[in-house]
Amino acid sequence: MPPPVYMLGASLLFALMAACVKLASVQYGAGEIVFYRSLIGLALMAAALRGCGVAWRTPVPAMHFWRSLSGTVALCLWFYSVGVLPLGTATTLNYTAPLWIALFLIGGSVMLAPNRVAIDGRLVATVLVGFAGVALVLKPTLDPQQMWGGVLGLLSGVISAVAYLGVTALGRAGEPSERVVLYFSASGVVAGAGLALLSGPLHDHTPRGLLLLAAIGALATAAQWLMTRAYTAGATLGIATLQYLGIAYAFALGVWLFDDPVTPQALAGMGLIIGAGVAATFLRGRPQRQDAAPTET
């Protein structure tokens, strides 16, 4: 399948997974959900590797470690925010990753060549517009009790940016997507188990709870595999913009399943974030003006 089809499927599956996480968070803590989600993913990816005849051993273990660590931390923060915030809000904050990537690249340009390059003002303006959208999303939808969840949700977007850069680097190194997801799932098993034990005794299972955990694991693994295939196949500009459909999917599911509030300010903020993210992605991929700093590292 073409890479855009992979990302279309991944965006939908991630939104469905987030809805299941919100339903499951009534019964389970974030650590438990991460553990079971990752355990299912580990089993599925181990079977996939065996079926494809791909070895577990990797020539770039350090790259897998940092990608898995950043991805797992971002996942834990996102799952927590999904449990306490409106579904569309939590997903929007997580999807600020492209704005953070642009900010990282701007900062890198300044640090590496502060006297020899000028920063592209269009990219700076795009980042500022995106964060104005974040302010609009947070202000009308969060009460003081939810603000901590909002901070952690935004932090999940920051760390997701690091994880996405890691996925791209692994793809360029020739690592198969199944192996990338395998190590990410293994990291989630360890982190989820640790968080679950620290937060207290594990919760008892019910048929509904087991069904939700199974759905989270299956949906997340399929979505992660599709996303990894999309990014490692190239065409990063179009792929990165298609991921924003996940916000629309999550917003619709939140209104339908959880009666999440709909306000003009929140909708405007989501629109600014989506537009800024798309613009930042294209600006990072276009040739820069002679007086502008390179935005690809």
N, C-alpha and C positions, 0 to 999 in steps of 0.2 A: 504493500500500500504506500501511497505518497506520504511524506512526512506531515503535511497539514492534516491529513485524515487521522493520523496517530494523535495529534494534539487536540483535535476536536473531540475524539473519544476520551482522551485523558481528562480534559476539562469537565466533561459531563460526569465521569466516574468519580473525580475528586469531589465534586459538589454533592453527589449522592452519598459518598463516604462521609462527608462533613455532616450531612443531615443525620446519618446513622450514629455518628459520634455524639451529636447533641442529644439524641434519644437515649443513647447508652449512658451518658454522663449523669443521668438521674440515678442510676444504680451503681456505676463504677467510677473510680477515680481516674484522673488522666493517666497516671502511671500504669494502671491495670490495662487501660484501653491500648496504650502504646505497646505494652508487652504482648497482648494477645494479637493485635494487628501485625506486629513484627514476627511473631512466632509462626503465624499462618503464612506470611510472606516468605519467611525463611524456608519453610517446607515446600512451598510451591516453586520457589526459585531453585532449590536444590534438585527437585525433580526435573525442572526445565533444563538445567545444566547437564544433568545426566542424559536426558533425551536428546540434547543437541550434541553431546559428546564434547562439551567444553569443560576443561579442568578448573578446579577451584583455585589453584595456584596462580598468582599474578606476578608479573615482573615489576609492578609499581605499587607495592604495599603501602608506602607512605601516602601516596595520592588517595588511595582508597580510605585510609585512616582519617585523613582530614575531611574528605568529602562526607564520609559516614558520620563523623562526629558533628560537623556543622548541620547536616541534614537531620540528625536525630534530635539535637537540641531545638532546632526550629520546629520539628514535628511535635515535641512535647509542649512547647509554648503555644503552638497553634491549637492543639487539642484542648488545652486548658481554656484558652480564650473562647473557643467554640462552645464550651460548656456554660460560660457565664455571660456571653454577649449575644445579641441578635446574629443569626447565621450570616446574613449578608455583610454585617459590619466586620465580624471576625475574618471572613474570607477576603474582604477588601483590604484590610490591614496586612494580611499575609501576602497579598498580591502587590504590595508596594516594592517588592524585591527589585524590579527593573529600575526604579528610581534610585534605590540605594546603589545598584551597580553603576549607574551613571555618576553618582556622587563619589563613589570609590575611584572611578577613572579620572574624574576631575581632580580629586585630591592627589592621586598618583602623578598626574601631569605636573602639578604644582611642586610636589616634593622632588621629582626626578630632574626637572629642568625649569626652576623658577625664573631664571633670567633670560631664557632663550625662547620661550613659547608664550602665547597668549591663549587663554581659555576661550572656547567657543561660547559666546554669550547666549546663543540660542539654547544650548544644553543647560546652562545655568538657569535660564528663565523657565525651561521645561521642568526642572527639578523643583523650583520654587512654586510653580503652579500645582505640581503634584502634591506637595506638602500642604498647600492651601486646601486642596481637596481632602486631605487627611483631617485637617481641622474641622471642616464642615461635616465630615462623616462622624467624628467623635462628639462634637458639641451637642447636636440635637438628639442623639440616640443613647447616650450614656449618662446614667445617674452617678453620684459620687461613689456608690458601692461597686459599680462596674469599672471604675477608672483603672484599677489595677489590672483587670483583664484587658483593657484597652492598651495599656503600656506594654504588657507582655505580647499581645497580638501584634503590635507594631514592631516589637523586637524580633518576633518570628519572621517578619518580612526582611529585617536587616540580615539575620543569619541565613535565611533562605537565599539571599543574594550570593553569599559565600558558597553555599552548596551548589547553586546553579553554575557558578564559575568552575567549581570542581567537576561537575558532570561534563561540561564542555571540554575541560582539559583531559579528562579520561577518554572521551570520545576521540580526541585528536591523538591520544596515545595508543589508540587501537583496541581499547578494552571493550569486550562485548557487553551489551546492555544487561544481559542476565546476570553477569558477574557483578556489575555495579550495584544492581538492586539486591543481590544476595548479601553483599557485605553491609549495605545499608540496613537491611533487615536484621542481620546479626547484631549490629550495633544497637538497634532499637530493642531487641530482646534483652540485652544486658542493661540498658538504661531504664527500660520500662520496669524490669524486675526490681532494680534498685529503688526507683521512685515508689513503687507499690509497697515494698517492705518498709521504707522510711515513713510512709504516710499511715501505716497501721495495718491491721489484719485484712486479708483479702475478703472481698464481699462474696456472699453465697450466690450461686448461679440459679437462674430461672430459665425456663424454655425461651421466653422472650429475650432475656439477656444473652443467652448462648447464640440465638439466631442473629442478634444485632452484632455480636462480636465476630461471628463468622462472615457476615456481610461486610463489615469494616475491613477485615483482613483480605477478603477476596477482591473487593472493589479497590482498595488501596494498592494491592500488589499489581492488579491489572493496569490501574492508572499510572503507577510509577513506571512500569515497564513500557507503556505506550509513550509516556513523556520522555523517558530516556532514549527510546528509539527515535523519537522526533528530533531531539536535540543532537544526538550523535550522528544523525543522517545529514546534517548540514541545514542550509536554508534558514538560518537562525532568525532573520528579520521577520519573515512571515510566521514562523513558528511561535516566536515570543509574543506577537500580537494576538494570535488566536487563543492564547491561554486566558485572556481577559474575558472570554465567554464564561469562564468559571464563576466570575462575579455575578453575572446575570442569572446563571443557573442557581447559584446559592441564594440570591436575593428572592427569586421566585419561589424556591422551596421553603425559605424562611417565612414568607408571607402565607404560603399555602398550609404548611404543617404546623407552624408555631405562632401564627398571628403576629409576626414581627411588625413593628411600627413602620409606616411609610411616611416620610416627611419630604417636602421639597428640598430642604437643605441637604439631607442625606443623599437624595438622588443627584443633586448638583455636585456634591462632593465625589460621589462614585464616578460621575461623568468626567470630572477634572482629573481624577486619578487614572482612569482608563485612557483618556486623551493624552495625558502627560507621559504615561508609560509607553504608549505606542510611539509618540514623538521622540522620546528618549532612545527607544530601540532603533528607530530609523536614523536618527542623528549619529548614533554610535557606529552605524554601519555604512554611512556615506563618506566619501572622500572629504577631508576637511579643507577649509580655505587655507591659503598660504600663511595667514596671520593667526591661525587657530591651532590649538594644541591637538595632537593626535589623541583620539579617544578609544583606541584599541591598544591593549597591552598584550 
